Amino acid sequence: MPAAKPLEFRRRAVELTRVPGASVASIAKDLGISESCLRRWMAKDDVDAGRREGLTSSEHEELVRLRRENRRQAMEIEILKRASAYFAQENVLPPK
């Protein structure tokens, strides 16, 4: 898999495609990237700019962060449930 291109490179590539008369295929070839990659960057830019429906980059980052936090909290709750069950069982049994 090729290395990810810097954000500034992506922005500049999308700007080049927005110039009237510019061909996506020729710009992609000149920059050494695939045409589909450039089209994905353009679609993402359209969403971020509000020209197209979808999750913006910041909304996507927040969603990832919240899902990760939710997973961590669910694991913590499970650990606490098991610990409380263990200690409750320990207190119910008569001493030997």
C-alpha positions as CSV (number, residue, x, y, z in Angstrom):
1,M,0.0,0.0,0.0
2,P,1.5,3.4,-0.9
3,A,2.2,5.9,1.8
4,A,-0.4,8.4,2.7
5,K,0.1,11.8,1.1
6,P,0.3,14.9,3.3
7,L,-2.9,16.9,3.8
8,E,-1.5,20.0,2.0
9,F,-0.7,17.8,-1.0
10,R,-4.3,16.6,-1.1
11,R,-5.7,20.1,-0.8
12,R,-3.5,21.4,-3.6
13,A,-4.4,18.4,-5.8
14,V,-8.1,19.1,-5.3
15,E,-7.6,22.8,-6.0
16,L,-6.0,21.8,-9.3
17,T,-9.0,19.8,-10.3
18,R,-11.4,22.7,-9.6
19,V,-9.7,24.8,-12.3
20,P,-11.9,25.0,-15.4
21,G,-10.7,22.8,-18.2
22,A,-8.6,20.6,-15.9
23,S,-8.9,16.9,-16.4
24,V,-8.9,14.7,-13.3
25,A,-7.2,11.9,-15.2
26,S,-4.3,14.1,-16.4
27,I,-3.8,15.7,-13.0
28,A,-3.8,12.4,-11.2
29,K,-1.2,11.0,-13.7
30,D,1.0,14.1,-13.3
31,L,0.9,13.8,-9.5
32,G,1.6,10.1,-9.5
33,I,-1.7,9.0,-7.9
34,S,-4.6,7.0,-9.1
35,E,-7.6,8.7,-10.5
36,S,-10.0,7.0,-8.0
37,C,-7.8,8.3,-5.2
38,L,-8.1,11.9,-6.5
39,R,-11.9,11.5,-6.9
40,R,-12.2,10.3,-3.3
41,W,-10.3,13.4,-2.1
42,M,-12.6,15.6,-4.2
43,A,-15.7,13.9,-2.7
44,K,-14.4,14.3,0.8
45,D,-13.6,18.0,0.1
46,D,-17.2,18.4,-1.2
47,V,-18.6,17.0,2.0
48,D,-16.3,19.1,4.2
49,A,-17.3,22.2,2.2
50,G,-21.0,21.4,2.5
51,R,-21.5,20.9,-1.2
52,R,-22.5,17.3,-0.7
53,E,-24.3,15.3,2.0
54,G,-22.3,13.1,4.4
55,L,-20.1,13.1,7.5
56,T,-17.5,15.8,7.5
57,S,-13.9,14.9,8.6
58,S,-14.4,16.5,12.0
59,E,-17.7,14.6,12.5
60,H,-16.0,11.3,11.5
61,E,-13.1,11.9,13.9
62,E,-15.6,12.7,16.8
63,L,-17.5,9.5,15.9
64,V,-14.4,7.4,16.1
65,R,-13.4,9.0,19.4
66,L,-16.8,8.4,20.9
67,R,-17.0,4.8,19.8
68,R,-13.5,4.1,21.3
69,E,-14.6,5.8,24.5
70,N,-17.8,3.8,24.6
71,R,-15.9,0.5,24.1
72,R,-13.5,1.4,26.9
73,Q,-16.4,2.3,29.3
74,A,-18.2,-1.0,28.5
75,M,-15.0,-2.9,29.4
76,E,-14.7,-1.0,32.6
77,I,-18.3,-1.7,33.5
78,E,-17.8,-5.4,32.8
79,I,-14.8,-5.5,35.1
80,L,-16.7,-3.7,37.9
81,K,-19.6,-6.2,37.5
82,R,-17.3,-9.2,37.8
83,A,-15.5,-7.6,40.8
84,S,-18.7,-6.9,42.6
85,A,-20.0,-10.4,41.9
86,Y,-16.8,-11.9,43.2
87,F,-16.8,-9.8,46.4
88,A,-20.6,-10.4,46.9
89,Q,-20.0,-14.2,46.7
90,E,-17.1,-13.9,49.1
91,N,-19.3,-12.2,51.7
92,V,-22.2,-14.7,51.4
93,L,-20.3,-17.9,52.1
94,P,-20.1,-18.8,55.8
95,P,-16.6,-18.7,57.3
96,K,-14.9,-22.1,57.7
